[in-house]
Amino acid sequence: MTIGIDTSALGNRVTGTSRYIECLLKELHKTNFTIKTFSPSIDVYTNKISLLNSLPIIRRGGIRRHIFRKFELNKQMMNSGVNYGFFPNYLMPLNFRKPAAIIIHDLSFISHPHFYSKAFVWYYIDQLKKVLKSNPIVCTVSETTRKSIVKYLNIDKNKIFLLQAYADIDRIKAKQYLQNSKDVKPYFLYVGHIEPRKNLFFMIENFLIWKKKSRSDYKLKLVGEIWSSSKKIHAMIKYFSKELDVEFCGYVNENELSILYSNASAFVHTSFVEGFGFPVLEAMHYGLPILCSEGTGTEEISKPYSITIDSYDNSSLIKGFNQLASKEKHYKEDYIIKYSPHLMNEQLDRLLNVMGNR
């Protein structure tokens, strides 16, 4: 029996979705199934849709993925003898007729549509509704997102499967990245996209207020790809550009990221909405004290260890910074982390049993 998995979301840069797919692939390869992956090929568009491929907008990964799913993915899977399909990025080909599972990471485009373009929101809602009519097995990454799916998509909770990934980090190996504390000014770290729904203006503004009041010597480092199409993000970066204690590091490679995690004093994540939150889980593996938003996937995966704040309340965040600084002075955490290959393997086994009975 053959399982086909849509890997079109994998690219040159690491994202939460790509980390998820990598974990899923590792666990699928532990099964007795034959695993085949499917991603868009440049040749497909050069040879068959050359006019579209010549347009700058089509060169963007997201547009290319959607065209691939619509015109090529089902045909490739059928030609490869796929018996089951895994679609780890919300959508699947509408003409796929084999047992299928889709993974919904979050529904922020429904719960917080103002953070996205109207076209993006319309497209994803429209396509997701059409996909659900094909009756795939619906999977998700957290109880937080499962509740959102019940609320916004009206799907029975008992029909939504948890399929949760893990951070593949060797804690012992991570220690090699530690630098002499005398050479590193203490800093709080944020990792994630630099985009509106991450609530970064709120984080930075209140960090600076807290820093001034507390007279602390902490810096704030923000690591992640900048949403170049967002005017609000460009305005925010310009607004804080002269702040010496706020550093936008941009996207960094895996070694650089390990160094930043290893030498941080604590981790902060004040997003309005989050389905899971790989950076928070990674920070836990590095033993960092965590501050995150209540009511999000990041609170779910980090509780009971994390400091949680109201992502709309300035005083709540400033109080959180005080707690974070006090906590950091004493120790780094030795977290008990339940997210592991074993957990994902168990969840996957249950899911595959259900798929096999369809």
N, C-alpha and C positions, 0 to 999 in steps of 0.2 A: 504494500500500500504506500502511496506517495502523498506527502503533504507539500503543498506549494505555499510559499510565503512571499508577500509583496514587500520587497526591500527598497522600493523606490525612494523612501524617505532617507536612506543612507546617502551621505554626501562627503565632501572633503572636510567639513567641519562637524565637530561633535555637538550634538544637541541632546536634550532629554529623550526625545523620541528615538534617536539613533542608539542611545545607550540601552533603551528598552528593547529595541529590536535585537541588539547584540546579545542581551541576556536570553531573550526568547529563542534565538537560534541555538545558543549553547545548550539549552534544556531540551529543545526538539531533537538535537543530534544525539541525545542520550537515550532516546526512544528507539523502538525497533522499526520505525518508519523510514522510508527514503525521503530525504529533505531536498527540495529544489527551491532556489531563490529566483526572483524575477525583478529586474530593474530596467528602466528605460535605457536604450542604447542610442548614441548619437546617430548611428547609421540608419536607425528606423526613421528618424525625422529628416535626415539628409536625403535619403533615397525616396521616401514616400510622401513626405510633407515638406518639400524643400522650400516652398513659398513661405509657409508658416515659420519654418526654422530660420529664415532670413530676418524675421522681425525681432527687434531687441527684446521685447517683452516675453517672447517664447523661450529665450535663452535662460530666463529665470527658472530656478529649480521647481518652484511650486507649479507654474504653468505647465512645464514639461511633464511633471508627474501626473497632473490631471488629464492631459492628453493621452499619456501612456495608459492610464487606467481605463479610459473611455474607449480607445481604439485598438489597443494591442494586448493588454494584460490577459483578458479572458482567453483569447485565441492562443497565446503562448502557453497558458496553463493547460488548456485542452490538448494541444499538440504534444505536451510533455506527459500526458497521462495522469494528471493530478486527480486524486480522489477527494482530498479535503483542502480547503483554502483558509489561510490565515491572513488577515488584513489589519495590520497593527497601527494604522493611521486613519481611523474613522470610516473611510469609504472603501467600497469594493465595486467591481464591474456589475452593472445592473443585470447583465445577461449571464452571470455566473450561476450555474444550476447544481453545483455540488454542495455538500454540507460545508458551511463556512462559519468562521468566527471573526467578528470585528472587535477592535479594541478602541474604546472611547476614553481618552485621557482626561479631558475636562469638557465642560460645556460653557466656557467663558464667553463664546461668541453669542450665546443665548442669554446668559445671566448678566453679562456686562457688554452689550453690543456697542456701546459708545467708544470702546477702545479699538474698534476695527472699522474698516470702510464698510459702507452700506452694501457694496457689491460682494465683499467677502462674506458678510453675515448672511445675505440672501442666498448665495451659492451654497454655503455649507448647510444651512437649514434645509434648503430644497433638496440637495443631494442626500443628506442623511435620512430625510423622510422617505425618499425613494428607495434607499438601501434597506431600510427597516421593513418595507413591504415585501422584500425577498425572504424575510424571516431568518436572518442569520442568528447565530448565538451571539449575544451581546456580552462582552467582557469589559472590565474596567480595572483601574489601578489602585483604587482606594475606596473605603466606605464613604468618604466625602463625595466623590464623583458618583458613586452608586445612588446616593440620596438625590443628587442633581438629576440623574437620569430618570429616576422615579418621578420627580417633580415636573421636569420639563418635557419628557418624552412619554410619560404615562405608561411605563413598562413595569410589570410586576417585579418587585425586588427579588423574589425567589428565582426569577429567570435571568438574573444578571450575575455573571460569574466574576469573581475576583481572580486576577492573574497579575501578580505583583512581582516586579523585578527587584534587583538588588545592586549594591555598589560593589564592584569587583576590585577591592583595594586590599593590598597586603599591608597590614598595620606595621609590621616589623620593617618591611622595605621602605615604608613611608618615612621612617625616622632618619634615613640617610639624607633627607632634604632639609633637616633642621640646621639652622645657622646659629652662630653665636649671638645670644640675645643682646649683647652689647653693640652688635653691628646692625641690629634691626630695630627701628623705631616701632613701638607697639601699634598695631592697627586692627581695626574691625574689617572683616571681609564680606563682600557680597559677590555671589557668582550667579549669573543668569543673563538672559537677554536684557539689553537696555531698551525697554519698551514701556508704553504708558501703563499697562495693567500691573506692572511691578511696583508702582507707587514710590518711585525713587526720589522725586522731588520732596515728598513728605519725609522720607528717610534722611536725605542729606540736610535739609533745612533744620530738622530737629536735632540731628547730630551736631551741627554747628552751634545751635542754641545751648545744647547740653554741654558741649565742650567748653564754651565760654563760661557757663555757670560753674562748672565743676573744676575748671582750670586743669583739665586732664591733658596729657600729651599724646593721646591717641590720634591716629589718622584713620581715614575711611577709604578703602580701596574697592572699586567696583570693576569687576571682571566680566566681560561678555560682549557679544556682538551688538553693535549699535543699530537700531532700526533707522536706516538712512532715509526712509520715506516719511518718517514722523516729524512734523514741524515742532510738536511739543517737546520731543526729545532733543532736537537741535537747539531749541530755545533754552532748555534746561542746562545743557552742557555749556552753552555760552554764558548763562547766568552765573554758574559756579566755576567758570574757567579760571578765575583769579584766586580761588581758595586753595592755599598751599597744602591744606590738610585733607583735601578731597582729590583722589586720583582716579581718573577713568583709564583703566589699563587696556581696554579693548579685548578682542578675542586673543587667547593665548593657547599655546600647544599644551599637551598633557604633562610634560616635564615641568614647564613653567607653572602650570596649575598646581601640581603637587608641591612645589616650593612655596607657593602662596598659601595653600592650606596649612602646610606644616608649620609655618612661621607666624600665622595669624594668632591674635589673642582671643578672638571670638568671631562668630558668624552671625550676620544679620540678614533678615529676609522679610520685608514688610509688604509683600504682594497682596493685592485686593482679593485675588482668587488664584488657587493653585490646585491642580488635580492630585499631584504626588509631591514632586520637589526633589529631584535627584541631587542638586547641590546641598540641600540640607542633610540628606542621607550621607553624602560624601563627607561633609563636615563632621558628622557624628563619628565616622570611621577614623577621622584625624583627632578625635577627642575634644573638639572645640565646643565651648559653651554656645548655646543656640538661642537666638531671639527671633521669633517669627509671629505671623499674624494668626490670631485665633479664628476658628471656624474654617480653616483651609486644610488641604492635604498635608501641608508642612507641619501643622500642629499635630495632625493624626500620626504621622510617622515618627515624630520626635518626642511625643509625650511619653512618660510624665517628666522628662528631663528638661524640656525647653522653657524659656521665659516667653509667655505669649502676651501680645499687645493688641489693642483695638487699632486697626489700620486707618481709622478716620480721626483718632483722638491724639492730639499733640502731647498732652500731659501723660497719656498712657505710654507713649514711646519714650519720652524723657525719663520716666520712672523705670522703664525697661532698660535703658542705657545705664542707669545707676546700678541696677541689679546685675547687669552683665559685667560691668567693670569690677564690682565687688566680688563676683563669682570667679572671674578670671585670675584675680590675685592669689587665689588659694590653690587651685588645681586645674588640671585638664580632666575631662570626664573619661571614665571607662564604661562606655555605654553597653547595655545588653540590647543588641539589635536583632530583631526577629526576621528581617528581610534577608533572605539567603537563597542560594541555589536549591536547597532542600525544600523550602517553602514553595518556591515557584514550581518545582518539579511535582510536588503533591497537588497543587492547584491545576497544573497542566494535565496530570493524569486523570483527574475527575472530569475535566473538560473534554479530553479525547474520548473518554468512555461515552459521554453524552453524544458527541459528534458521530461516533461509530454506530449509534442506535438510530440515526436519522435516515 
